[in-house]
Amino acid sequence: MTVVDDHRQGGDDGSLRAPLLLHSLSALREVIFACLDISGARTVVEVGGEDGVFTRDLLAWVEKVGGKLYCVDPQPSDKLVELCSGSEAAELTIGRSPQALEDLEQADVYLLDGDHNYHTVKGELETIERNSQDGEGMPLVFVHDVGWPCGRRDQYYSPESLPPEAVHPHAYDRGVIPESSGVVEGGFRGAGEFAVALEEGGEANGVLTAVEDFLEGHADLALARIPCVFGLGVVYRTSSPEGRSVGEFLRLYDGNPLLERLEANRLALYLRVLELQDDIASLRTQIASLFTQMESFALQHRDAATENRALWARNVELEAHLKLLRDEAANLLASRALTLAERLAKLRGSKGLSRDRLRAAVEGKQPA
């Protein structure tokens, strides 16, 4: 299983060490190497070397037994290229499986961990079988990702390289969870690195389905399924002593319910980590939005403050003008009151003042 995993377990010193999610075949090294020893293998083909994590272990093993390791990868990493070029016991083939397997000599053991979809895996098994027809029969084959999520659902790293009829409707931006046969927002996903089929199950869908369909009509072949680390399938021949010995060794692991429970718990915990990660991303988006709103409010507040200062200055100006008007009104009223008082004083000295003459004097008119 190739996984985009940015989560790592931190050491006491704050360093980043092992990946949080086990996904490499190296996690199953003890089982795999025991089978290699039992089968008496010398030559091994690894399809899908990724960063060479398990390739390094395989190379050490073939060097110990005097064998040969063939790596097949369409886009090998720098680490894988460096690893294979640094040993005479390793040979790197840059190409896409299953076509790349056609040009390789038959090996004793195959480890298939490339593109995790029905068309690719079934094609790999059929190519291995064709190459073995002139030899001693089907070799020992390890097939990764026979468990969830790829066991019954295709995953595509390069859907455009497959025949259109072999590709199910798929999405790069959706994820999967064990509780749903469809796709969801969030969940287990490839972050743009790979696509998943929109529906789980059905014909020609998934790695385990490809293995089971290949085994139909092969009475001398059996499948052991180790239900952990995304599931490891082991195809072996029951017609050979070495194959029967491998089957006997794998009996304890095959469909082990304890391993199934541990795998279910492991996946549930990792999906919870992804859920929390998505929550954090959502909160960061919300916080960024709040900061944008705060900046906008600050700009508006600054504009409002500027306008408020202008209004305050205008208010001061208007209040000064109002005071001036009030003073002028007071002066006018005082002047009018003085004139009225003077007229009344004059009238007090007059005798025989009629009401009409008094009114006219108050109003400043000449009597008739």
Backbone torsions as a table, in degrees:
resi	resn	phi	psi	omega
1	MET	NA	123.8	172.9
2	THR	-93.1	122.3	-174.0
3	VAL	-127.3	136.7	171.5
4	VAL	-84.6	100.6	-172.6
5	ASP	-125.3	103.8	178.6
6	ASP	-92.9	2.6	-177.9
7	HIS	-93.8	129.6	178.9
8	ARG	-135.9	150.8	179.6
9	GLN	-79.7	131.4	-178.1
10	GLY	-88.0	142.1	176.8
11	GLY	-84.7	175.5	179.9
12	ASP	-63.1	-26.3	-178.7
13	ASP	-91.3	8.4	179.2
14	GLY	85.2	1.5	-179.8
15	SER	-76.9	163.0	177.1
16	LEU	-103.2	127.8	-174.3
17	ARG	-117.0	-107.0	-172.7
18	ALA	-78.1	151.7	174.9
19	PRO	-64.7	145.9	-179.1
20	LEU	-68.0	-36.3	-177.1
21	LEU	-102.6	118.0	174.4
22	LEU	-71.4	124.0	179.8
23	HIS	-143.3	-8.9	-178.4
24	SER	-89.5	153.7	175.0
25	LEU	-62.9	-16.6	178.6
26	SER	-62.4	-23.5	177.5
27	ALA	-68.5	-16.8	-179.3
28	LEU	-112.6	22.1	-171.8
29	ARG	-58.9	-40.0	-177.0
30	GLU	-62.0	-41.2	179.4
31	VAL	-68.1	-45.7	-176.6
32	ILE	-64.4	-47.1	-177.6
33	PHE	-69.1	-30.6	174.9
34	ALA	-63.5	-41.1	178.1
35	CYS	-66.4	-37.9	177.7
36	LEU	-63.1	-42.0	179.6
37	ASP	-65.6	-43.2	-178.6
38	ILE	-63.4	-40.0	-176.8
39	SER	-77.3	-13.3	-178.5
40	GLY	72.2	28.0	-176.0
41	ALA	-67.7	153.2	174.6
42	ARG	-130.8	-35.0	-179.5
43	THR	-112.3	136.5	-175.6
44	VAL	-132.7	137.6	173.2
45	VAL	-113.3	124.5	176.5
46	GLU	-110.9	120.1	177.5
47	VAL	-101.8	117.0	-178.7
48	GLY	92.5	78.1	-176.2
49	GLY	-83.9	-17.0	-178.7
50	GLU	50.8	-122.2	-178.7
51	ASP	-94.1	11.7	176.3
52	GLY	78.0	18.4	-178.7
53	VAL	-61.6	-53.6	179.7
54	PHE	-82.5	-24.8	177.9
55	THR	-58.0	-37.9	179.3
56	ARG	-61.4	-42.4	178.2
57	ASP	-65.8	-42.4	179.4
58	LEU	-63.3	-40.8	-179.0
59	LEU	-63.9	-41.5	177.7
60	ALA	-62.4	-36.5	-178.7
61	TRP	-69.6	-46.9	-177.7
62	VAL	-68.0	-32.6	176.5
63	GLU	-65.0	-36.1	179.9
64	LYS	-67.1	-37.9	-176.9
65	VAL	-95.4	1.9	-179.2
66	GLY	72.6	34.7	-177.6
67	GLY	-105.0	-156.5	-175.9
68	LYS	-142.2	139.1	178.3
69	LEU	-116.5	127.1	176.7
70	TYR	-112.2	122.7	179.2
71	CYS	-107.3	135.8	178.8
72	VAL	-122.7	123.3	179.1
73	ASP	-156.7	132.5	-179.7
74	PRO	-73.4	-28.0	180.0
75	GLN	-137.9	73.4	-176.2
76	PRO	-65.1	142.1	177.1
77	SER	-74.2	164.4	178.2
78	ASP	-60.3	-37.8	179.5
79	LYS	-63.4	-41.1	-179.7
80	LEU	-67.6	-41.9	178.6
81	VAL	-62.0	-45.1	-179.4
82	GLU	-63.6	-40.0	-178.6
83	LEU	-64.9	-46.2	-176.8
84	CYS	-71.8	-34.5	-179.7
85	SER	-74.9	-14.3	-177.7
86	GLY	-92.8	6.8	-179.2
87	SER	-142.8	136.3	176.1
88	GLU	-71.7	-14.9	-179.1
89	ALA	-86.7	-0.8	-178.8
90	ALA	-121.1	145.5	177.1
91	GLU	-138.6	127.5	-177.1
92	LEU	-103.8	127.7	174.2
93	THR	-111.0	117.7	178.6
94	ILE	-91.0	106.9	-177.2
95	GLY	-177.9	169.7	-177.3
96	ARG	-99.0	131.4	177.7
97	SER	-81.7	145.5	11.5
98	PRO	-89.7	-6.4	-176.2
99	GLN	-58.0	-38.8	-177.4
100	ALA	-64.3	-25.7	-179.4
101	LEU	-72.0	-23.6	-175.5
102	GLU	-64.0	-30.1	-176.4
103	ASP	-92.3	-0.9	179.5
104	LEU	-94.5	145.5	174.8
105	GLU	-67.6	154.0	-179.8
106	GLN	-59.9	132.0	179.2
107	ALA	-107.7	169.8	179.3
108	ASP	-78.9	-31.7	-175.3
109	VAL	-142.0	142.6	175.5
110	TYR	-124.4	137.9	173.3
111	LEU	-119.6	111.7	-175.4
112	LEU	-101.2	111.3	179.6
113	ASP	-145.7	47.0	-178.6
114	GLY	-100.1	-122.3	179.4
115	ASP	-76.4	125.7	-169.6
116	HIS	-95.3	70.6	176.7
117	ASN	-143.3	162.9	-173.2
118	TYR	-56.8	-51.5	-174.8
119	HIS	-59.8	-45.2	-177.5
120	THR	-67.0	-49.3	-175.9
121	VAL	-65.8	-44.2	179.1
122	LYS	-64.3	-38.4	177.0
123	GLY	-64.5	-37.8	177.7
124	GLU	-63.3	-46.2	-179.3
125	LEU	-64.1	-40.0	179.1
126	GLU	-67.5	-37.1	177.8
127	THR	-67.0	-42.4	177.9
128	ILE	-61.3	-40.3	179.5
129	GLU	-65.3	-43.6	179.0
130	ARG	-61.3	-40.6	-179.6
131	ASN	-67.8	-21.4	-175.9
132	SER	-96.5	-0.5	-175.0
133	GLN	-65.9	-26.9	179.5
134	ASP	-93.7	1.5	-177.4
135	GLY	-110.1	-138.1	-175.2
136	GLU	-96.7	12.0	178.9
137	GLY	108.1	-177.6	-175.9
138	MET	-59.9	127.9	179.2
139	PRO	-77.2	179.7	175.9
140	LEU	-74.3	129.8	-176.4
141	VAL	-129.4	126.9	172.4
142	PHE	-101.8	131.1	-179.7
143	VAL	-123.4	113.9	179.4
144	HIS	-81.9	157.7	174.8
145	ASP	71.2	38.5	172.5
146	VAL	-86.2	-4.9	176.8
147	GLY	-97.8	-165.0	178.3
148	TRP	-72.2	139.9	8.8
149	PRO	-99.0	-6.8	-171.2
150	CYS	-91.2	-7.5	-177.1
151	GLY	-58.6	-42.9	-178.4
152	ARG	-121.8	16.4	-180.0
153	ARG	-142.7	126.7	179.2
154	ASP	-66.4	145.8	172.2
155	GLN	-128.6	138.4	-173.7
156	TYR	-127.0	123.2	170.9
157	TYR	-88.9	-30.4	-178.2
158	SER	-145.9	71.8	-176.5
159	PRO	-61.1	-27.4	-179.4
160	GLU	-68.4	-17.0	179.8
161	SER	-86.0	-7.5	-179.0
162	LEU	-99.4	156.8	174.7
163	PRO	-59.7	138.9	-177.7
164	PRO	-53.6	-37.1	-178.2
165	GLU	-71.3	-12.4	-179.6
166	ALA	-93.4	-2.1	-174.6
167	VAL	-109.3	123.5	175.7
168	HIS	-79.6	157.7	171.1
169	PRO	-53.0	134.9	-170.8
170	HIS	-146.7	171.1	-179.7
171	ALA	-147.4	142.4	175.7
172	TYR	-90.0	-24.0	-171.6
173	ASP	-104.2	15.0	177.5
174	ARG	-121.4	162.5	-179.2
175	GLY	-124.2	-179.5	-179.0
176	VAL	-131.2	152.5	174.3
177	ILE	-135.6	153.3	-176.9
178	PRO	-60.3	-27.3	-174.7
179	GLU	-80.3	-6.6	-175.3
180	SER	-129.1	137.6	176.3
181	SER	-86.3	-8.9	177.6
182	GLY	-98.0	-150.8	177.3
183	VAL	-120.8	159.5	-175.3
184	VAL	-137.3	165.3	167.7
185	GLU	-73.9	130.2	-176.8
186	GLY	85.8	-142.3	179.7
187	GLY	68.9	-163.5	179.2
188	PHE	-80.6	123.1	-173.4
189	ARG	-152.0	171.6	-174.8
190	GLY	-101.2	2.4	179.2
191	ALA	51.0	41.4	178.8
192	GLY	88.4	-9.1	-178.5
193	GLU	-79.8	-32.9	178.2
194	PHE	-147.3	161.1	178.7
195	ALA	-109.0	158.0	177.7
196	VAL	-123.2	146.6	175.7
197	ALA	-63.4	143.2	-175.8
198	LEU	-68.7	-24.0	-179.3
199	GLU	-128.4	143.1	176.5
200	GLU	-93.9	143.6	175.9
201	GLY	88.4	179.3	-178.7
202	GLY	91.8	-178.7	-176.6
203	GLU	-72.0	147.5	174.4
204	ALA	49.6	46.7	-177.3
205	ASN	-137.9	111.7	174.0
206	GLY	104.4	159.0	-176.3
207	VAL	-70.0	-47.4	-178.8
208	LEU	-63.8	-38.6	177.3
209	THR	-60.9	-39.0	178.7
210	ALA	-64.0	-43.2	179.8
211	VAL	-65.0	-45.9	-179.1
212	GLU	-62.6	-42.7	179.6
213	ASP	-65.9	-36.5	177.8
214	PHE	-65.0	-38.2	-175.5
215	LEU	-72.1	-16.7	178.5
216	GLU	-61.3	128.3	-178.8
217	GLY	86.0	2.8	177.3
218	HIS	-112.3	84.1	-175.5
219	ALA	-67.6	-22.1	-177.2
220	ASP	-91.8	4.6	179.6
221	LEU	-114.6	146.2	178.7
222	ALA	-135.0	159.4	-179.7
223	LEU	-122.2	124.8	169.9
224	ALA	-105.1	136.5	-175.6
225	ARG	-121.7	115.3	178.2
226	ILE	-94.2	109.1	-167.7
227	PRO	-86.7	57.6	175.2
228	CYS	-151.5	163.8	-176.9
229	VAL	51.1	51.2	179.6
230	PHE	70.6	7.3	172.7
231	GLY	87.2	123.6	176.8
232	LEU	-117.4	120.5	175.6
233	GLY	-97.7	140.1	178.7
234	VAL	-125.0	114.7	177.8
235	VAL	-96.9	122.7	-177.2
236	TYR	-138.3	159.4	-179.2
237	ARG	-90.3	125.4	177.0
238	THR	-82.5	-7.7	-177.5
239	SER	-90.1	-2.8	179.7
240	SER	-117.5	149.2	178.7
241	PRO	-59.7	-41.6	-179.8
242	GLU	-64.0	-41.5	179.2
243	GLY	-62.9	-43.8	179.3
244	ARG	-64.4	-34.5	178.1
245	SER	-67.7	-39.7	175.9
246	VAL	-62.1	-45.6	179.1
247	GLY	-60.2	-39.8	179.1
248	GLU	-65.9	-41.3	179.2
249	PHE	-64.1	-37.6	-176.1
250	LEU	-81.4	-5.5	-175.1
251	ARG	-56.9	-39.4	-178.3
252	LEU	-65.9	-31.9	-176.6
253	TYR	-88.9	-28.3	-171.6
254	ASP	-61.8	112.3	178.7
255	GLY	62.2	25.2	-176.5
256	ASN	-61.6	120.8	-176.7
257	PRO	-65.0	-30.3	177.7
258	LEU	-65.7	-44.6	178.0
259	LEU	-63.7	-36.2	177.9
260	GLU	-62.6	-43.1	179.7
261	ARG	-66.9	-41.7	178.7
262	LEU	-63.3	-39.2	179.1
263	GLU	-66.4	-42.8	178.9
264	ALA	-61.4	-41.0	178.7
265	ASN	-67.5	-41.2	179.2
266	ARG	-60.1	-45.7	-179.7
267	LEU	-67.2	-39.8	179.2
268	ALA	-62.4	-40.9	179.5
269	LEU	-67.1	-41.0	-179.5
270	TYR	-68.4	-39.4	177.3
271	LEU	-63.8	-33.0	175.9
272	ARG	-66.5	-38.1	175.8
273	VAL	-60.9	-44.5	178.3
274	LEU	-62.5	-39.2	178.8
275	GLU	-63.1	-44.6	178.2
276	LEU	-64.9	-38.6	177.7
277	GLN	-61.8	-41.9	178.3
278	ASP	-65.0	-38.2	177.9
279	ASP	-62.1	-42.8	179.3
280	ILE	-63.1	-42.1	179.0
281	ALA	-62.7	-40.2	178.3
282	SER	-64.3	-41.8	178.9
283	LEU	-64.2	-39.5	177.9
284	ARG	-61.8	-39.5	177.7
285	THR	-64.1	-42.5	178.8
286	GLN	-64.1	-41.7	179.8
287	ILE	-63.8	-43.0	178.2
288	ALA	-60.9	-39.8	178.0
289	SER	-64.4	-40.7	178.9
290	LEU	-64.2	-40.0	178.1
291	PHE	-63.4	-39.2	177.5
292	THR	-62.9	-42.7	178.2
293	GLN	-64.6	-39.9	179.0
294	MET	-63.3	-41.5	178.3
295	GLU	-63.4	-41.1	178.1
296	SER	-63.6	-42.8	178.9
297	PHE	-63.4	-39.3	179.6
298	ALA	-63.1	-40.4	177.7
299	LEU	-64.7	-42.8	178.4
300	GLN	-64.3	-40.6	179.8
301	HIS	-64.1	-39.8	178.7
302	ARG	-63.5	-43.5	178.2
303	ASP	-64.2	-40.1	179.5
304	ALA	-65.9	-37.6	179.4
305	ALA	-65.2	-41.3	177.6
306	THR	-62.0	-44.9	178.3
307	GLU	-64.1	-38.4	-179.9
308	ASN	-64.4	-39.6	177.9
309	ARG	-64.4	-38.7	178.0
310	ALA	-64.9	-41.4	178.7
311	LEU	-65.9	-38.3	179.3
312	TRP	-64.2	-41.9	177.8
313	ALA	-63.5	-41.1	177.2
314	ARG	-64.0	-37.4	179.0
315	ASN	-64.1	-42.3	178.1
316	VAL	-61.9	-41.7	179.2
317	GLU	-62.5	-44.2	-179.7
318	LEU	-67.2	-37.7	178.7
319	GLU	-65.4	-38.2	177.3
320	ALA	-64.3	-41.2	178.3
321	HIS	-65.7	-39.9	178.5
322	LEU	-62.9	-40.6	178.6
323	LYS	-62.2	-40.1	178.9
324	LEU	-62.3	-43.4	179.0
325	LEU	-63.8	-39.9	179.1
326	ARG	-64.2	-42.5	179.0
327	ASP	-62.1	-43.7	179.1
328	GLU	-62.8	-40.7	179.0
329	ALA	-64.3	-41.3	-179.8
330	ALA	-64.1	-43.7	178.7
331	ASN	-61.9	-40.6	179.7
332	LEU	-64.1	-43.4	179.3
333	LEU	-65.0	-38.9	179.4
334	ALA	-64.5	-40.3	-179.8
335	SER	-65.6	-42.6	179.0
336	ARG	-65.5	-41.2	179.7
337	ALA	-62.6	-38.9	179.3
338	LEU	-65.2	-42.8	179.1
339	THR	-62.7	-41.7	179.2
340	LEU	-64.2	-40.9	-179.8
341	ALA	-63.4	-41.3	179.7
342	GLU	-62.7	-41.4	179.3
343	ARG	-64.9	-42.0	-179.9
344	LEU	-64.0	-36.7	179.5
345	ALA	-63.0	-39.8	179.4
346	LYS	-66.7	-38.2	-177.7
347	LEU	-70.5	-26.1	-179.1
348	ARG	-63.3	-29.2	-178.3
349	GLY	-83.0	-7.9	-178.6
350	SER	-88.5	144.1	178.0
351	LYS	-109.0	154.4	179.3
352	GLY	65.2	35.3	180.0
353	LEU	-77.4	117.3	179.7
354	SER	-79.7	166.9	179.0
355	ARG	-63.7	-39.4	-178.4
356	ASP	-66.4	-38.5	179.7
357	ARG	-68.2	-35.1	178.6
358	LEU	-66.7	-43.3	179.5
359	ARG	-63.0	-42.9	-179.7
360	ALA	-63.5	-36.3	179.3
361	ALA	-67.2	-41.5	179.4
362	VAL	-64.6	-39.6	-177.2
363	GLU	-84.4	-3.2	177.4
364	GLY	78.5	29.1	-178.7
365	LYS	-110.0	158.9	174.4
366	GLN	-82.8	134.0	-179.6
367	PRO	-67.4	153.7	-178.5
368	ALA	-72.7	NA	NA
